[in-house]
C-alpha cells in the first residue's frame, strides 16, 4: 500500500455480522442454539450451532479467520483514491 499519491489498496474481508439466539433445528438436540451470520460485500454465510453465546461467537470469529486465510482476501482499489500517476 502507498499513501504518497500512489494506488491505495483495501482488503475486503469476511466479518461476523451477527450472532443471535434461535430455535433448535428440526431433529436438533436441546440446549441453547445460536444463528451466526458472516458476510463480505453481497456474500452471506449463515449457520446454526448449539452452545453458549460465547462459544458460538468464538467459533464464528475463527471461521472468519480461516475463511479469509483460504480466500486470499482479494485486494480492491479504493474508490476514494485517484489512480492517476504523476
C-alpha positions in Angstrom: 0.0 0.0 0.0 1.1 3.5 -0.6 -0.1 6.7 1.0 2.1 9.1 -1.2 -0.4 9.6 -4.0 0.0 6.1 -5.5 -2.6 3.4 -5.6 -4.1 2.6 -2.3 -5.5 -0.9 -1.9 -8.0 -2.0 0.6 -8.8 -5.6 1.7 -12.4 -6.9 1.5 -12.6 -9.4 4.4 -15.4 -11.6 5.7 -16.6 -10.4 9.1 -19.0 -11.7 11.7 -22.2 -9.7 11.1 -24.3 -11.1 13.9 -24.8 -13.9 16.4 -28.4 -14.3 17.7 -30.3 -16.9 19.8 -32.6 -19.1 17.7 -34.7 -22.2 18.0 -33.1 -25.7 17.7 -33.3 -27.0 14.1 -35.7 -29.9 13.4 -34.2 -33.0 14.9 -31.6 -31.0 16.8 -30.8 -31.8 20.4 -32.0 -29.4 23.2 -29.9 -26.7 24.7 -29.2 -23.2 23.5 -28.9 -22.6 19.8 -27.5 -19.6 18.0 -27.6 -18.4 14.4 -24.4 -16.7 13.2 -24.1 -14.6 10.0 -20.8 -14.0 8.3 -20.6 -11.6 5.4 -18.4 -9.8 2.8 -20.0 -7.3 0.4 -23.0 -9.1 -1.0 -21.9 -12.6 0.1 -23.5 -14.0 3.2 -23.0 -17.3 5.0 -25.5 -18.4 7.7 -25.0 -21.2 10.2 -26.7 -22.6 13.3 -24.8 -24.0 16.2 -25.5 -25.3 19.7 -23.6 -23.8 22.6 -23.3 -20.7 24.7 -23.3 -17.2 23.1 -19.6 -17.0 23.9 -18.8 -20.4 22.3 -20.7 -19.7 19.1 -19.2 -16.2 18.8 -15.7 -17.6 19.2 -16.5 -20.3 16.6 -17.8 -17.6 14.2 -14.7 -15.5 14.6 -12.4 -18.5 14.0 -14.5 -19.4 11.0 -14.0 -15.9 9.6 -10.2 -16.0 10.2 -9.9 -19.4 8.4 -12.2 -18.3 5.5 -10.2 -15.1 5.0 -6.9 -17.0 5.0 -8.2 -19.5 2.4 -9.7 -17.0 0.1 -6.6 -14.9 0.0 -8.8 -11.8 0.7 -8.6 -10.1 -2.7 -7.3 -6.6 -2.8 -9.6 -4.0 -4.2 -8.8 -0.5 -5.4 -10.3 2.2 -3.2 -12.9 4.4 -4.9 -11.6 7.3 -2.9 -8.1 7.4 -4.4 -7.1 8.7 -7.8 -5.3 6.2 -9.9 -3.6 8.9 -12.0 0.2 8.7 -11.7 2.4 11.8 -11.9 
